[in-house]
Amino acid sequence: MKKVIIMMAMSVLGFTAQAQKATNKNAKTIVLVHGAWSDASSWDAVTPLLKAQGEEVINVNLAGHGKDSTSFANISLKGYVDQVKAAIGTRTNVVLVGHSFAGMVISQVAEEIPGQIKELIFLAAALPHNVDSLLSLAKQDPASHIGKSLSINKEHGAAIIAKDAVADIFAADAPVQIQQYLAANIKAEPLAPLATPVQLTDKNFGSVKKVYIHTVNDNAISYPAQQYMVKMGKVAKVYTLQSSHTPFISMPDKLAAILIGESK
């Protein structure tokens, strides 16, 4: 989802970046973590809006995604968690945002460095309990469209989405040109992290504030599944977007406004 998405999304939405950079001394660091079958460029239309308001933004590209060529055999959930922790470094008051599968990643990060995390924001994301994996949560979401278009290559440890299903699953509300771009560029997803359970405790993960952003017209993680996870997950605050699974494409301005508000 490179510059073509930024340009096309902004063109479609008629967006013009005119915000002046704020000088809010209390601005927190926002760390963005993309989901499965995606990469860091997912946030390309959102990041400038956050930075225009004076936010420090760190966009993590997980191993094996985008242009990263790490072998799937060397990719693990622990590796993802370590990547995010390294990106955070010694920062505190971090607003840690995870989209989709990255809900698993940010939850484990919060378990390991709870004192550095101001809050977790789950964007259409998996919100796990102890020993949940993404695959175990997916089994509880019969309304998701992923299952019927998913194939597993065990030899290469890869999870593959059929190209003709990409638009419906991930970006049903995006312009046709963007849907076509996504379908043409989707890559296989490392399987091991999807099957790995998180290890969470009430003392650490349970102590961190949690915010959830619902995506009502979501065919990847269905709205009923999102609602159930929120009900069971001790979430402090909920927002709702009338979007598909990828509001950073269809409504980056509305998503950015939520993230900016939560960072204050």
ABEGO torsion letter per residue (X at the ends): XBAAAAAAAAAAAGBBBABBBBABAABBBBBBBBBBGBBAAAAAAAAAAAAAAGBBBBBBBBBGBEABABBAAABBAAAAAAAAAAAAEABBGBBBBBBEAAAAAAAAAAAABAAABABBBBBGBBBBBBGBBAAAAAAABAABAAAAABBBBAAAGBBBBBAAAAAAAABAABBAAAAAAAAAABBBBBAAAAABBBBBBAABAAABBBBBBBBAABAABBAAAAAAAAAAAGBABBBBBBBBABAAAABAAAAAAAAAAAAX
